[in-house]
């Protein structure tokens, strides 16, 4: 049985508190106050309440840490300490359409030991992550070198080696977001080779389900750090590989994500790279 660290307990407690409020509002979805943030990109009052709850809980636990928030932007903390990367409601469109598939994502990112260096970016690896699905009450979590877990059960990516048996998750571009032409080329290359492709609209859960072996692979582009920070760590700690479309590995992949086990990642990357030539 796994033993939660003090840090993961802080993250899970915050996620559960915010998740309880999301469950309450999900039952009242038709009454939610909704504002337009952009084309087909809505932010609800529930989203804002969840973010505020997470911020308050995590600030109380680690008052000198900074934040990267989907709605609230970047809040600087002590530059020698880690920072939180938070998506308070991944799957907002699902939530607003009463589809019970959404999550809270929290990640911890460490500062680079030597500072920004030549890259100009002072932030380095992600060392802890929690993805919480409030409706199913599922807590996925991972810590660097401690593995990935669903509650107290260890997660491993699937062992499938054949694309013809693989179920692949993706995100499809929508109004005002993403490159339809690029996605179509990738889909045209991968689709005929695999057992199926799914689009559920919550990238953090796609990555958590990949870590759990429910999906065999995942690709998407045009995401943000808060969508993928916890999920990328989870896949890696479950024995998977995460890269961009060129095969490069970074602490967080957001603009381009390709993830799978070792064998399928190699095969998917070859198909994807050929499609984008």
C-alpha positions as CSV (number, residue, x, y, z in Angstrom):
1,X,0.0,0.0,0.0
2,X,1.3,3.4,-0.9
3,X,1.9,6.1,1.7
4,X,0.9,9.7,0.7
5,X,3.6,12.2,1.4
6,X,2.8,15.3,3.3
7,X,2.8,17.3,0.1
8,X,0.5,15.0,-1.7
9,X,-1.9,15.1,1.3
10,X,-2.0,18.9,1.0
11,X,-2.7,18.7,-2.7
12,X,-5.4,16.0,-2.3
13,X,-7.1,17.8,0.5
14,X,-7.3,21.0,-1.5
15,X,-8.6,19.1,-4.6
16,X,-11.2,17.4,-2.6
17,X,-12.5,20.6,-1.0
18,X,-12.7,22.3,-4.4
19,X,-14.1,19.1,-6.0
20,X,-17.0,19.0,-3.5
21,X,-18.0,22.5,-4.6
22,X,-17.8,21.5,-8.2
23,X,-20.1,18.5,-7.5
24,X,-22.6,20.8,-5.9
25,X,-22.6,23.2,-8.8
26,X,-22.7,20.4,-11.3
27,X,-26.1,19.4,-10.0
28,X,-27.2,23.0,-10.6
29,X,-25.5,23.4,-13.9
30,X,-28.4,25.1,-15.6
31,X,-28.3,27.9,-13.0
32,X,-24.6,28.7,-13.2
33,X,-23.5,32.2,-14.0
34,X,-21.5,32.0,-17.3
35,X,-19.5,34.6,-19.0
36,X,-17.9,34.5,-22.5
37,X,-14.1,34.4,-22.3
38,X,-13.5,33.8,-26.0
39,X,-14.9,31.8,-28.9
40,X,-16.3,28.5,-27.5
41,X,-14.2,29.1,-24.4
42,X,-16.4,29.6,-21.4
43,X,-15.6,30.2,-17.8
44,X,-18.2,29.6,-15.2
45,X,-18.7,30.8,-11.7
46,X,-17.9,27.3,-10.5
47,X,-14.5,27.5,-12.2
48,X,-13.7,30.7,-10.4
49,X,-14.9,29.3,-7.0
50,X,-12.8,26.1,-7.5
51,X,-9.7,28.2,-8.3
52,X,-10.2,30.4,-5.3
53,X,-10.6,27.4,-3.0
54,X,-7.5,25.8,-4.3
55,X,-5.5,29.0,-4.0
56,X,-6.6,29.6,-0.4
57,X,-5.9,26.0,0.7
58,X,-2.5,25.8,-1.0
59,X,-1.4,29.3,0.1
60,X,-2.2,28.4,3.7
61,X,-0.1,25.3,3.5
62,X,2.9,26.8,1.6
63,X,2.6,30.6,2.0
64,X,5.9,31.3,0.2
65,X,5.2,29.3,-3.0
66,X,4.1,31.0,-6.2
67,X,1.2,30.0,-8.5
68,X,0.4,29.6,-12.2
69,X,-3.5,29.7,-12.4
70,X,-5.7,29.3,-15.4
71,X,-7.9,32.2,-14.5
72,X,-5.7,34.2,-12.1
73,X,-2.4,34.1,-14.1
74,X,1.0,33.9,-12.5
75,X,1.5,35.0,-8.9
76,X,5.1,35.2,-7.9
77,X,6.4,33.6,-4.7
78,X,9.9,33.0,-3.3
79,X,11.9,32.3,-6.4
80,X,14.0,29.7,-4.5
81,X,10.8,27.7,-3.7
82,X,8.5,25.6,-5.9
83,X,5.3,26.9,-7.4
84,X,1.9,25.4,-8.0
85,X,0.4,24.9,-11.5
86,X,-3.3,24.7,-11.3
87,X,-6.3,23.9,-13.5
88,X,-9.4,24.3,-11.3
89,X,-11.8,22.8,-13.8
90,X,-10.3,20.9,-16.8
91,X,-13.2,20.1,-19.0
92,X,-15.3,23.3,-18.6
93,X,-17.4,22.7,-21.7
94,X,-18.2,19.2,-20.5
95,X,-19.2,20.6,-17.1
96,X,-21.4,23.3,-18.6
97,X,-23.2,20.7,-20.8
98,X,-23.8,18.4,-17.8
99,X,-21.3,15.8,-19.0
100,X,-19.7,14.2,-15.9
101,X,-16.2,14.1,-17.3
102,X,-14.0,16.9,-15.8
103,X,-11.1,17.2,-13.3
104,X,-9.0,19.3,-11.1
105,X,-5.3,19.3,-11.8
106,X,-2.5,20.4,-9.5
107,X,1.2,20.1,-10.1
108,X,4.4,21.2,-8.3
109,X,7.2,22.7,-10.4
110,X,10.7,23.2,-9.0
111,X,13.0,26.1,-9.7
112,X,16.1,25.3,-11.7
113,X,19.1,24.9,-9.4
114,X,21.2,27.3,-11.4
115,X,18.4,29.8,-12.2
116,X,17.2,30.8,-15.6
117,X,20.5,30.2,-17.4
118,X,20.8,30.7,-21.2
119,X,17.1,29.7,-21.7
120,X,15.8,32.5,-19.7
121,X,13.3,30.2,-18.0
122,X,14.0,29.7,-14.2
123,X,11.6,26.8,-13.9
124,X,12.5,23.1,-14.2
125,X,11.0,19.7,-13.5
126,X,7.6,18.8,-12.1
127,X,8.0,16.7,-9.0
128,X,4.4,16.1,-7.8
129,X,1.0,16.0,-9.3
130,X,-2.6,15.3,-8.4
131,X,-5.6,14.9,-10.8
132,X,-8.9,14.6,-9.1
133,X,-12.2,13.5,-10.8
134,X,-14.9,14.7,-8.5
135,X,-17.9,12.7,-9.9
136,X,-16.1,9.4,-9.7
137,X,-14.1,10.4,-6.6
138,X,-10.9,9.3,-8.2
139,X,-7.6,10.7,-7.0
140,X,-4.7,10.1,-9.4
141,X,-1.3,11.2,-8.0
142,X,2.4,10.9,-8.7
143,X,5.7,12.0,-7.2
144,X,9.0,11.9,-8.9
145,X,10.7,8.5,-8.3
146,X,7.7,7.3,-6.2
147,X,5.5,6.1,-9.1
148,X,2.0,7.0,-10.2
149,X,-1.1,5.9,-8.3
150,X,-4.9,5.8,-8.2
151,X,-5.6,6.1,-4.5
152,X,-3.4,3.3,-3.1
153,X,-3.1,1.3,-6.3
154,X,0.1,1.5,-8.4
155,X,-0.4,2.6,-12.0
156,X,1.4,1.3,-15.1
157,X,1.0,2.2,-18.7
158,X,-0.4,-0.5,-20.9
159,X,1.9,-3.2,-22.3
160,X,0.4,-3.3,-25.7
161,X,2.9,-3.3,-28.5
162,X,0.7,-3.4,-31.6
163,X,-0.9,-0.3,-33.0
164,X,-3.8,-2.4,-34.2
165,X,-4.7,-3.1,-30.6
166,X,-4.2,0.4,-29.3
167,X,-6.8,2.8,-28.2
168,X,-5.6,6.4,-28.6
169,X,-6.9,9.6,-27.0
170,X,-6.7,13.0,-28.6
171,X,-8.1,16.5,-28.5
172,X,-9.8,17.9,-31.6
173,X,-9.4,21.6,-32.5
174,X,-12.5,23.7,-32.0
175,X,-13.7,27.2,-32.8
176,X,-10.9,29.6,-32.3
177,X,-8.4,27.0,-31.0
178,X,-6.0,24.7,-32.7
179,X,-4.8,23.8,-36.2
180,X,-7.5,21.8,-38.1
181,X,-5.2,21.1,-41.0
182,X,-2.4,19.8,-38.8
183,X,-4.8,17.6,-36.7
184,X,-6.4,16.2,-39.8
185,X,-3.1,15.1,-41.3
186,X,-2.1,13.4,-38.0
187,X,-5.5,11.7,-37.7
188,X,-5.3,10.6,-41.3
189,X,-2.0,8.9,-40.5
190,X,-2.8,7.4,-37.1
191,X,-6.5,6.6,-37.5
192,X,-6.2,3.7,-40.0
193,X,-3.5,2.0,-37.9
194,X,-5.1,1.8,-34.5
195,X,-8.1,0.1,-32.8
196,X,-9.8,3.4,-32.0
197,X,-9.5,7.1,-31.3
198,X,-11.3,8.8,-28.5
199,X,-11.9,12.5,-27.7
200,X,-13.3,13.2,-24.3
201,X,-12.4,16.8,-23.8
202,X,-10.3,16.7,-20.6
203,X,-6.6,16.4,-21.3
204,X,-5.5,15.9,-17.7
205,X,-7.8,12.8,-17.5
206,X,-6.6,11.6,-20.8
207,X,-3.1,11.5,-19.4
208,X,-4.2,10.0,-16.1
209,X,-6.1,7.3,-18.0
210,X,-3.0,6.7,-20.1
211,X,-1.0,6.2,-17.0
212,X,-3.6,3.8,-15.7
213,X,-3.5,1.7,-18.9
214,X,-7.0,2.7,-20.0
215,X,-5.6,4.5,-23.1
216,X,-2.5,3.3,-25.0
217,X,-1.5,6.7,-26.4
218,X,-2.3,10.3,-26.6
219,X,-1.6,13.3,-28.8
220,X,-2.7,16.9,-28.7
221,X,-1.4,20.4,-29.4
222,X,-2.4,23.9,-28.3
223,X,-2.8,23.1,-24.6
224,X,-1.5,25.0,-21.6
225,X,0.9,24.1,-18.8
226,X,-2.0,23.7,-16.4
227,X,-3.6,21.1,-18.7
228,X,-0.6,18.8,-18.8
229,X,1.9,19.5,-16.0
230,X,0.5,16.8,-13.6
231,X,-0.5,14.4,-16.4
232,X,3.0,14.4,-18.0
233,X,4.6,13.5,-14.7
234,X,1.9,10.8,-14.1
235,X,2.6,9.1,-17.5
236,X,6.4,9.1,-16.9
237,X,6.1,7.7,-13.4
238,X,3.8,5.0,-14.7
239,X,6.6,4.0,-17.1
240,X,5.5,5.9,-20.2
241,X,7.2,8.3,-22.5
242,X,6.1,12.0,-23.2
243,X,7.6,14.2,-25.9
244,X,6.7,16.9,-28.3
245,X,5.9,16.1,-32.0
246,X,9.7,16.2,-32.8
247,X,10.4,13.7,-30.1
248,X,12.0,16.1,-27.6
249,X,11.5,15.7,-23.9
250,X,10.8,18.7,-21.7
251,X,9.5,19.1,-18.0
252,X,6.1,20.1,-19.2
253,X,4.6,19.6,-22.7
254,X,1.7,21.8,-23.6
255,X,1.9,23.1,-27.1
256,X,2.6,19.6,-28.4
257,X,2.1,16.4,-26.5
258,X,2.7,12.8,-27.7
259,X,2.6,10.1,-25.0
260,X,2.5,6.3,-24.9
261,X,4.5,3.3,-23.7
262,X,8.0,3.0,-25.2
263,X,7.1,0.8,-28.2
264,X,3.9,2.6,-29.2
265,X,5.5,6.0,-28.7
266,X,8.1,5.2,-31.2
267,X,5.5,3.9,-33.7
268,X,3.1,6.8,-33.2
269,X,6.0,9.3,-33.5
270,X,7.0,7.9,-36.8
271,X,3.5,8.2,-38.2
272,X,3.0,11.7,-36.8
273,X,6.4,12.9,-38.1
274,X,5.7,11.5,-41.6
275,X,2.3,13.2,-41.6
276,X,3.8,16.6,-40.8
277,X,6.6,16.5,-43.4
